[in-house]
């Protein structure tokens, strides 16, 4: 599976794992910056995916609204 096949839920799970790392026993200050950048990139990707889904839902709603108005 490549990155474009990753679902929103899988990305959220990855982000949760990254956040948990900061509270975990494996935390190392030297790796924190890299992990934080990775988490920020993942969060941005999730936000973009959710915006896409939101736009698709809005489009379907408009389609149903125009069908019922006829």
PyMOL Python script that loads the backbone (N, CA, C, O; Angstrom):
from pymol import cmd

cmd.read_pdbstr("""\
ATOM      1  N   UNK A   1       0.849  -1.172   0.000  1.00  0.00           N
ATOM      2  CA  UNK A   1       0.000   0.000   0.000  1.00  0.00           C
ATOM      3  C   UNK A   1       0.897   1.237   0.000  1.00  0.00           C
ATOM      4  O   UNK A   1       1.791   1.365   0.837  1.00  0.00           O
ATOM      5  N   UNK A   2       0.651   2.148  -0.947  1.00  0.00           N
ATOM      6  CA  UNK A   2       1.441   3.367  -0.937  1.00  0.00           C
ATOM      7  C   UNK A   2       0.711   4.449  -0.153  1.00  0.00           C
ATOM      8  O   UNK A   2      -0.423   4.257   0.285  1.00  0.00           O
ATOM      9  N   UNK A   3       1.377   5.592   0.019  1.00  0.00           N
ATOM     10  CA  UNK A   3       0.812   6.643   0.866  1.00  0.00           C
ATOM     11  C   UNK A   3      -0.530   7.141   0.360  1.00  0.00           C
ATOM     12  O   UNK A   3      -1.378   7.528   1.164  1.00  0.00           O
ATOM     13  N   UNK A   4      -0.749   7.143  -0.961  1.00  0.00           N
ATOM     14  CA  UNK A   4      -2.012   7.640  -1.493  1.00  0.00           C
ATOM     15  C   UNK A   4      -3.160   6.680  -1.202  1.00  0.00           C
ATOM     16  O   UNK A   4      -4.324   7.071  -1.292  1.00  0.00           O
ATOM     17  N   UNK A   5      -2.856   5.437  -0.858  1.00  0.00           N
ATOM     18  CA  UNK A   5      -3.885   4.457  -0.528  1.00  0.00           C
ATOM     19  C   UNK A   5      -4.222   4.448   0.963  1.00  0.00           C
ATOM     20  O   UNK A   5      -5.116   3.718   1.390  1.00  0.00           O
ATOM     21  N   UNK A   6      -3.526   5.240   1.741  1.00  0.00           N
ATOM     22  CA  UNK A   6      -3.741   5.267   3.180  1.00  0.00           C
ATOM     23  C   UNK A   6      -5.058   5.970   3.479  1.00  0.00           C
ATOM     24  O   UNK A   6      -5.303   7.075   2.994  1.00  0.00           O
ATOM     25  N   UNK A   7      -5.906   5.327   4.279  1.00  0.00           N
ATOM     26  CA  UNK A   7      -7.194   5.918   4.621  1.00  0.00           C
ATOM     27  C   UNK A   7      -7.022   6.998   5.687  1.00  0.00           C
ATOM     28  O   UNK A   7      -5.987   7.095   6.347  1.00  0.00           O
ATOM     29  N   UNK A   8      -8.060   7.795   5.829  1.00  0.00           N
ATOM     30  CA  UNK A   8      -8.036   8.834   6.864  1.00  0.00           C
ATOM     31  C   UNK A   8      -7.863   8.184   8.231  1.00  0.00           C
ATOM     32  O   UNK A   8      -7.087   8.669   9.054  1.00  0.00           O
ATOM     33  N   UNK A   9      -8.574   7.099   8.477  1.00  0.00           N
ATOM     34  CA  UNK A   9      -8.482   6.437   9.778  1.00  0.00           C
ATOM     35  C   UNK A   9      -7.068   5.911  10.037  1.00  0.00           C
ATOM     36  O   UNK A   9      -6.566   5.999  11.157  1.00  0.00           O
ATOM     37  N   UNK A  10      -6.436   5.372   9.012  1.00  0.00           N
ATOM     38  CA  UNK A  10      -5.062   4.887   9.173  1.00  0.00           C
ATOM     39  C   UNK A  10      -4.119   6.044   9.502  1.00  0.00           C
ATOM     40  O   UNK A  10      -3.211   5.906  10.322  1.00  0.00           O
ATOM     41  N   UNK A  11      -4.347   7.184   8.853  1.00  0.00           N
ATOM     42  CA  UNK A  11      -3.514   8.353   9.136  1.00  0.00           C
ATOM     43  C   UNK A  11      -3.741   8.841  10.570  1.00  0.00           C
ATOM     44  O   UNK A  11      -2.794   9.218  11.260  1.00  0.00           O
ATOM     45  N   UNK A  12      -4.993   8.832  11.009  1.00  0.00           N
ATOM     46  CA  UNK A  12      -5.301   9.236  12.385  1.00  0.00           C
ATOM     47  C   UNK A  12      -4.634   8.283  13.370  1.00  0.00           C
ATOM     48  O   UNK A  12      -4.105   8.715  14.394  1.00  0.00           O
ATOM     49  N   UNK A  13      -4.658   6.990  13.065  1.00  0.00           N
ATOM     50  CA  UNK A  13      -3.999   6.008  13.924  1.00  0.00           C
ATOM     51  C   UNK A  13      -2.493   6.257  13.985  1.00  0.00           C
ATOM     52  O   UNK A  13      -1.887   6.145  15.050  1.00  0.00           O
ATOM     53  N   UNK A  14      -1.891   6.594  12.848  1.00  0.00           N
ATOM     54  CA  UNK A  14      -0.461   6.911  12.814  1.00  0.00           C
ATOM     55  C   UNK A  14      -0.168   8.154  13.650  1.00  0.00           C
ATOM     56  O   UNK A  14       0.815   8.203  14.389  1.00  0.00           O
ATOM     57  N   UNK A  15      -1.034   9.152  13.523  1.00  0.00           N
ATOM     58  CA  UNK A  15      -0.855  10.377  14.293  1.00  0.00           C
ATOM     59  C   UNK A  15      -0.996  10.099  15.787  1.00  0.00           C
ATOM     60  O   UNK A  15      -0.226  10.621  16.593  1.00  0.00           O
ATOM     61  N   UNK A  16      -1.973   9.281  16.153  1.00  0.00           N
ATOM     62  CA  UNK A  16      -2.139   8.889  17.562  1.00  0.00           C
ATOM     63  C   UNK A  16      -0.884   8.204  18.095  1.00  0.00           C
ATOM     64  O   UNK A  16      -0.461   8.452  19.224  1.00  0.00           O
ATOM     65  N   UNK A  17      -0.297   7.343  17.272  1.00  0.00           N
ATOM     66  CA  UNK A  17       0.921   6.641  17.692  1.00  0.00           C
ATOM     67  C   UNK A  17       2.075   7.630  17.892  1.00  0.00           C
ATOM     68  O   UNK A  17       2.862   7.494  18.828  1.00  0.00           O
ATOM     69  N   UNK A  18       2.165   8.622  17.005  1.00  0.00           N
ATOM     70  CA  UNK A  18       3.214   9.633  17.154  1.00  0.00           C
ATOM     71  C   UNK A  18       3.014  10.451  18.422  1.00  0.00           C
ATOM     72  O   UNK A  18       3.971  10.725  19.146  1.00  0.00           O
ATOM     73  N   UNK A  19       1.778  10.839  18.688  1.00  0.00           N
ATOM     74  CA  UNK A  19       1.482  11.612  19.895  1.00  0.00           C
ATOM     75  C   UNK A  19       1.792  10.783  21.137  1.00  0.00           C
ATOM     76  O   UNK A  19       2.347  11.296  22.109  1.00  0.00           O
ATOM     77  N   UNK A  20       1.435   9.505  21.103  1.00  0.00           N
ATOM     78  CA  UNK A  20       1.703   8.625  22.240  1.00  0.00           C
ATOM     79  C   UNK A  20       3.202   8.474  22.476  1.00  0.00           C
ATOM     80  O   UNK A  20       3.640   8.310  23.614  1.00  0.00           O
ATOM     81  N   UNK A  21       3.986   8.528  21.406  1.00  0.00           N
ATOM     82  CA  UNK A  21       5.440   8.408  21.545  1.00  0.00           C
ATOM     83  C   UNK A  21       5.987   9.502  22.465  1.00  0.00           C
ATOM     84  O   UNK A  21       6.907   9.253  23.245  1.00  0.00           O
ATOM     85  N   UNK A  22       5.428  10.705  22.376  1.00  0.00           N
ATOM     86  CA  UNK A  22       5.901  11.817  23.210  1.00  0.00           C
ATOM     87  C   UNK A  22       5.674  11.550  24.699  1.00  0.00           C
ATOM     88  O   UNK A  22       6.424  12.048  25.538  1.00  0.00           O
ATOM     89  N   UNK A  23       4.652  10.774  25.028  1.00  0.00           N
ATOM     90  CA  UNK A  23       4.367  10.437  26.420  1.00  0.00           C
ATOM     91  C   UNK A  23       4.980   9.107  26.838  1.00  0.00           C
ATOM     92  O   UNK A  23       4.943   8.745  28.014  1.00  0.00           O
ATOM     93  N   UNK A  24       5.538   8.387  25.888  1.00  0.00           N
ATOM     94  CA  UNK A  24       6.020   7.041  26.167  1.00  0.00           C
ATOM     95  C   UNK A  24       7.423   6.981  26.738  1.00  0.00           C
ATOM     96  O   UNK A  24       8.113   7.993  26.860  1.00  0.00           O
ATOM     97  N   UNK A  25       7.821   5.782  27.079  1.00  0.00           N
ATOM     98  CA  UNK A  25       9.144   5.526  27.637  1.00  0.00           C
ATOM     99  C   UNK A  25      10.259   5.647  26.596  1.00  0.00           C
ATOM    100  O   UNK A  25      11.424   5.814  26.956  1.00  0.00           O
ATOM    101  N   UNK A  26       9.909   5.562  25.300  1.00  0.00           N
ATOM    102  CA  UNK A  26      10.906   5.622  24.230  1.00  0.00           C
ATOM    103  C   UNK A  26      11.258   7.046  23.824  1.00  0.00           C
ATOM    104  O   UNK A  26      12.094   7.247  22.944  1.00  0.00           O
ATOM    105  N   UNK A  27      10.633   8.032  24.453  1.00  0.00           N
ATOM    106  CA  UNK A  27      10.867   9.440  24.096  1.00  0.00           C
ATOM    107  C   UNK A  27      12.343   9.781  24.230  1.00  0.00           C
ATOM    108  O   UNK A  27      12.981   9.490  25.242  1.00  0.00           O
ATOM    109  N   UNK A  28      12.868  10.405  23.180  1.00  0.00           N
ATOM    110  CA  UNK A  28      14.239  10.922  23.192  1.00  0.00           C
ATOM    111  C   UNK A  28      14.211  12.325  22.606  1.00  0.00           C
ATOM    112  O   UNK A  28      13.714  12.536  21.500  1.00  0.00           O
ATOM    113  N   UNK A  29      14.731  13.253  23.335  1.00  0.00           N
ATOM    114  CA  UNK A  29      14.709  14.651  22.927  1.00  0.00           C
ATOM    115  C   UNK A  29      15.319  14.839  21.536  1.00  0.00           C
ATOM    116  O   UNK A  29      14.850  15.667  20.756  1.00  0.00           O
ATOM    117  N   UNK A  30      16.353  14.077  21.233  1.00  0.00           N
ATOM    118  CA  UNK A  30      17.030  14.194  19.947  1.00  0.00           C
ATOM    119  C   UNK A  30      16.114  13.850  18.778  1.00  0.00           C
ATOM    120  O   UNK A  30      16.311  14.356  17.673  1.00  0.00           O
ATOM    121  N   UNK A  31      15.129  13.008  19.000  1.00  0.00           N
ATOM    122  CA  UNK A  31      14.207  12.587  17.946  1.00  0.00           C
ATOM    123  C   UNK A  31      12.913  13.405  17.936  1.00  0.00           C
ATOM    124  O   UNK A  31      12.111  13.278  17.011  1.00  0.00           O
ATOM    125  N   UNK A  32      12.710  14.221  18.931  1.00  0.00           N
ATOM    126  CA  UNK A  32      11.444  14.934  19.089  1.00  0.00           C
ATOM    127  C   UNK A  32      11.136  15.849  17.905  1.00  0.00           C
ATOM    128  O   UNK A  32       9.997  15.887  17.439  1.00  0.00           O
ATOM    129  N   UNK A  33      12.118  16.573  17.420  1.00  0.00           N
ATOM    130  CA  UNK A  33      11.900  17.494  16.303  1.00  0.00           C
ATOM    131  C   UNK A  33      11.436  16.748  15.058  1.00  0.00           C
ATOM    132  O   UNK A  33      10.503  17.175  14.378  1.00  0.00           O
ATOM    133  N   UNK A  34      12.090  15.641  14.772  1.00  0.00           N
ATOM    134  CA  UNK A  34      11.729  14.834  13.599  1.00  0.00           C
ATOM    135  C   UNK A  34      10.307  14.293  13.756  1.00  0.00           C
ATOM    136  O   UNK A  34       9.515  14.341  12.815  1.00  0.00           O
ATOM    137  N   UNK A  35       9.991  13.787  14.924  1.00  0.00           N
ATOM    138  CA  UNK A  35       8.657  13.229  15.179  1.00  0.00           C
ATOM    139  C   UNK A  35       7.589  14.325  15.094  1.00  0.00           C
ATOM    140  O   UNK A  35       6.496  14.094  14.578  1.00  0.00           O
ATOM    141  N   UNK A  36       7.906  15.500  15.596  1.00  0.00           N
ATOM    142  CA  UNK A  36       6.962  16.609  15.561  1.00  0.00           C
ATOM    143  C   UNK A  36       6.695  17.041  14.120  1.00  0.00           C
ATOM    144  O   UNK A  36       5.551  17.319  13.760  1.00  0.00           O
ATOM    145  N   UNK A  37       7.731  17.101  13.302  1.00  0.00           N
ATOM    146  CA  UNK A  37       7.558  17.441  11.891  1.00  0.00           C
ATOM    147  C   UNK A  37       6.717  16.389  11.173  1.00  0.00           C
ATOM    148  O   UNK A  37       5.861  16.715  10.351  1.00  0.00           O
ATOM    149  N   UNK A  38       6.972  15.141  11.493  1.00  0.00           N
ATOM    150  CA  UNK A  38       6.203  14.045  10.902  1.00  0.00           C
ATOM    151  C   UNK A  38       4.726  14.150  11.304  1.00  0.00           C
ATOM    152  O   UNK A  38       3.837  13.961  10.475  1.00  0.00           O
ATOM    153  N   UNK A  39       4.480  14.448  12.558  1.00  0.00           N
ATOM    154  CA  UNK A  39       3.107  14.592  13.051  1.00  0.00           C
ATOM    155  C   UNK A  39       2.410  15.772  12.380  1.00  0.00           C
ATOM    156  O   UNK A  39       1.238  15.672  12.017  1.00  0.00           O
ATOM    157  N   UNK A  40       3.116  16.885  12.213  1.00  0.00           N
ATOM    158  CA  UNK A  40       2.528  18.060  11.570  1.00  0.00           C
ATOM    159  C   UNK A  40       2.175  17.766  10.111  1.00  0.00           C
ATOM    160  O   UNK A  40       1.118  18.175   9.628  1.00  0.00           O
ATOM    161  N   UNK A  41       3.050  17.068   9.423  1.00  0.00           N
ATOM    162  CA  UNK A  41       2.796  16.700   8.025  1.00  0.00           C
ATOM    163  C   UNK A  41       1.575  15.775   7.930  1.00  0.00           C
ATOM    164  O   UNK A  41       0.732  15.931   7.046  1.00  0.00           O
ATOM    165  N   UNK A  42       1.497  14.830   8.840  1.00  0.00           N
ATOM    166  CA  UNK A  42       0.377  13.901   8.867  1.00  0.00           C
ATOM    167  C   UNK A  42      -0.928  14.634   9.184  1.00  0.00           C
ATOM    168  O   UNK A  42      -1.957  14.366   8.564  1.00  0.00           O
ATOM    169  N   UNK A  43      -0.888  15.546  10.136  1.00  0.00           N
ATOM    170  CA  UNK A  43      -2.077  16.331  10.496  1.00  0.00           C
ATOM    171  C   UNK A  43      -2.561  17.156   9.307  1.00  0.00           C
ATOM    172  O   UNK A  43      -3.766  17.259   9.077  1.00  0.00           O
ATOM    173  N   UNK A  44      -1.643  17.740   8.556  1.00  0.00           N
ATOM    174  CA  UNK A  44      -2.008  18.521   7.379  1.00  0.00           C
ATOM    175  C   UNK A  44      -2.646  17.632   6.317  1.00  0.00           C
ATOM    176  O   UNK A  44      -3.624  18.022   5.679  1.00  0.00           O
ATOM    177  N   UNK A  45      -2.096  16.453   6.132  1.00  0.00           N
ATOM    178  CA  UNK A  45      -2.648  15.505   5.171  1.00  0.00           C
ATOM    179  C   UNK A  45      -4.060  15.075   5.573  1.00  0.00           C
ATOM    180  O   UNK A  45      -4.947  14.967   4.726  1.00  0.00           O
ATOM    181  N   UNK A  46      -4.261  14.833   6.861  1.00  0.00           N
ATOM    182  CA  UNK A  46      -5.590  14.465   7.368  1.00  0.00           C
ATOM    183  C   UNK A  46      -6.574  15.601   7.117  1.00  0.00           C
ATOM    184  O   UNK A  46      -7.699  15.373   6.675  1.00  0.00           O
ATOM    185  N   UNK A  47      -6.142  16.820   7.402  1.00  0.00           N
ATOM    186  CA  UNK A  47      -7.005  17.988   7.192  1.00  0.00           C
ATOM    187  C   UNK A  47      -7.407  18.113   5.724  1.00  0.00           C
ATOM    188  O   UNK A  47      -8.566  18.398   5.422  1.00  0.00           O
ATOM    189  N   UNK A  48      -6.468  17.905   4.819  1.00  0.00           N
ATOM    190  CA  UNK A  48      -6.764  17.972   3.385  1.00  0.00           C
ATOM    191  C   UNK A  48      -7.754  16.876   2.988  1.00  0.00           C
ATOM    192  O   UNK A  48      -8.691  17.124   2.230  1.00  0.00           O
ATOM    193  N   UNK A  49      -7.542  15.670   3.501  1.00  0.00           N
ATOM    194  CA  UNK A  49      -8.452  14.563   3.197  1.00  0.00           C
ATOM    195  C   UNK A  49      -9.860  14.854   3.710  1.00  0.00           C
ATOM    196  O   UNK A  49     -10.845  14.590   3.021  1.00  0.00           O
ATOM    197  N   UNK A  50      -9.948  15.398   4.920  1.00  0.00           N
ATOM    198  CA  UNK A  50     -11.265  15.719   5.493  1.00  0.00           C
ATOM    199  C   UNK A  50     -11.949  16.835   4.705  1.00  0.00           C
ATOM    200  O   UNK A  50     -13.167  16.806   4.531  1.00  0.00           O
ATOM    201  N   UNK A  51     -11.197  17.802   4.234  1.00  0.00           N
ATOM    202  CA  UNK A  51     -11.773  18.857   3.397  1.00  0.00           C
ATOM    203  C   UNK A  51     -12.316  18.281   2.094  1.00  0.00           C
ATOM    204  O   UNK A  51     -13.380  18.685   1.625  1.00  0.00           O
ATOM    205  N   UNK A  52     -11.583  17.341   1.514  1.00  0.00           N
ATOM    206  CA  UNK A  52     -12.040  16.683   0.284  1.00  0.00           C
ATOM    207  C   UNK A  52     -13.343  15.935   0.524  1.00  0.00           C
ATOM    208  O   UNK A  52     -14.282  16.038  -0.266  1.00  0.00           O
ATOM    209  N   UNK A  53     -13.394  15.185   1.615  1.00  0.00           N
ATOM    210  CA  UNK A  53     -14.607  14.437   1.945  1.00  0.00           C
ATOM    211  C   UNK A  53     -15.763  15.401   2.205  1.00  0.00           C
ATOM    212  O   UNK A  53     -16.884  15.165   1.755  1.00  0.00           O
ATOM    213  N   UNK A  54     -15.495  16.470   2.921  1.00  0.00           N
ATOM    214  CA  UNK A  54     -16.524  17.462   3.207  1.00  0.00           C
ATOM    215  C   UNK A  54     -17.081  18.064   1.922  1.00  0.00           C
ATOM    216  O   UNK A  54     -18.292  18.240   1.787  1.00  0.00           O
ATOM    217  N   UNK A  55     -16.200  18.379   0.986  1.00  0.00           N
ATOM    218  CA  UNK A  55     -16.641  18.921  -0.298  1.00  0.00           C
ATOM    219  C   UNK A  55     -17.482  17.908  -1.076  1.00  0.00           C
ATOM    220  O   UNK A  55     -18.468  18.278  -1.715  1.00  0.00           O
ATOM    221  N   UNK A  56     -17.100  16.644  -1.025  1.00  0.00           N
ATOM    222  CA  UNK A  56     -17.860  15.602  -1.714  1.00  0.00           C
ATOM    223  C   UNK A  56     -19.242  15.449  -1.099  1.00  0.00           C
ATOM    224  O   UNK A  56     -20.224  15.287  -1.823  1.00  0.00           O
ATOM    225  N   UNK A  57     -19.333  15.497   0.223  1.00  0.00           N
ATOM    226  CA  UNK A  57     -20.617  15.387   0.912  1.00  0.00           C
ATOM    227  C   UNK A  57     -21.503  16.579   0.549  1.00  0.00           C
ATOM    228  O   UNK A  57     -22.693  16.408   0.287  1.00  0.00           O
ATOM    229  N   UNK A  58     -20.938  17.765   0.532  1.00  0.00           N
ATOM    230  CA  UNK A  58     -21.694  18.963   0.174  1.00  0.00           C
ATOM    231  C   UNK A  58     -22.223  18.860  -1.253  1.00  0.00           C
ATOM    232  O   UNK A  58     -23.351  19.266  -1.535  1.00  0.00           O
ATOM    233  N   UNK A  59     -21.408  18.318  -2.147  1.00  0.00           N
ATOM    234  CA  UNK A  59     -21.819  18.160  -3.537  1.00  0.00           C
ATOM    235  C   UNK A  59     -22.976  17.170  -3.642  1.00  0.00           C
ATOM    236  O   UNK A  59     -23.927  17.411  -4.386  1.00  0.00           O
ATOM    237  N   UNK A  60     -22.909  16.077  -2.919  1.00  0.00           N
ATOM    238  CA  UNK A  60     -23.996  15.088  -2.926  1.00  0.00           C
ATOM    239  C   UNK A  60     -25.263  15.703  -2.349  1.00  0.00           C
ATOM    240  O   UNK A  60     -26.352  15.493  -2.882  1.00  0.00           O
ATOM    241  N   UNK A  61     -25.130  16.462  -1.262  1.00  0.00           N
ATOM    242  CA  UNK A  61     -26.291  17.119  -0.661  1.00  0.00           C
ATOM    243  C   UNK A  61     -26.949  18.076  -1.651  1.00  0.00           C
ATOM    244  O   UNK A  61     -28.174  18.111  -1.763  1.00  0.00           O
ATOM    245  N   UNK A  62     -26.138  18.849  -2.367  1.00  0.00           N
ATOM    246  CA  UNK A  62     -26.690  19.771  -3.367  1.00  0.00           C
ATOM    247  C   UNK A  62     -27.402  18.998  -4.469  1.00  0.00           C
ATOM    248  O   UNK A  62     -28.454  19.420  -4.949  1.00  0.00           O
ATOM    249  N   UNK A  63     -26.836  17.880  -4.863  1.00  0.00           N
ATOM    250  CA  UNK A  63     -27.436  17.051  -5.901  1.00  0.00           C
ATOM    251  C   UNK A  63     -28.798  16.535  -5.455  1.00  0.00           C
ATOM    252  O   UNK A  63     -29.756  16.567  -6.228  1.00  0.00           O
ATOM    253  N   UNK A  64     -28.893  16.059  -4.213  1.00  0.00           N
ATOM    254  CA  UNK A  64     -30.177  15.589  -3.686  1.00  0.00           C
ATOM    255  C   UNK A  64     -31.168  16.733  -3.550  1.00  0.00           C
ATOM    256  O   UNK A  64     -32.356  16.559  -3.819  1.00  0.00           O
ATOM    257  N   UNK A  65     -30.695  17.889  -3.139  1.00  0.00           N
ATOM    258  CA  UNK A  65     -31.576  19.043  -2.978  1.00  0.00           C
ATOM    259  C   UNK A  65     -32.158  19.477  -4.315  1.00  0.00           C
ATOM    260  O   UNK A  65     -33.336  19.826  -4.403  1.00  0.00           O
ATOM    261  N   UNK A  66     -31.331  19.454  -5.354  1.00  0.00           N
ATOM    262  CA  UNK A  66     -31.835  19.850  -6.675  1.00  0.00           C
ATOM    263  C   UNK A  66     -32.755  18.795  -7.258  1.00  0.00           C
ATOM    264  O   UNK A  66     -33.686  19.133  -7.990  1.00  0.00           O
ATOM    265  N   UNK A  67     -32.520  17.520  -6.952  1.00  0.00           N
ATOM    266  CA  UNK A  67     -33.404  16.446  -7.422  1.00  0.00           C
ATOM    267  C   UNK A  67     -34.764  16.520  -6.762  1.00  0.00           C
ATOM    268  O   UNK A  67     -35.778  16.271  -7.414  1.00  0.00           O
ATOM    269  N   UNK A  68     -34.811  16.859  -5.473  1.00  0.00           N
ATOM    270  CA  UNK A  68     -36.084  16.910  -4.763  1.00  0.00           C
ATOM    271  C   UNK A  68     -36.860  18.177  -5.089  1.00  0.00           C
ATOM    272  O   UNK A  68     -38.068  18.236  -4.857  1.00  0.00           O
ATOM    273  N   UNK A  69     -36.183  19.202  -5.629  1.00  0.00           N
ATOM    274  CA  UNK A  69     -36.857  20.459  -5.967  1.00  0.00           C
ATOM    275  C   UNK A  69     -37.599  20.351  -7.286  1.00  0.00           C
ATOM    276  O   UNK A  69     -38.456  21.178  -7.597  1.00  0.00           O
ATOM    277  N   UNK A  70     -37.268  19.335  -8.055  1.00  0.00           N
ATOM    278  CA  UNK A  70     -37.905  19.175  -9.376  1.00  0.00           C
ATOM    279  C   UNK A  70     -39.261  18.559  -9.281  1.00  0.00           C
ATOM    280  O   UNK A  70     -39.922  18.360 -10.300  1.00  0.00           O
TER     281      UNK A  70
END
""", "prot")
cmd.dss("prot")
cmd.show_as("cartoon", "prot")
cmd.util.cbc("prot")
cmd.orient("prot")
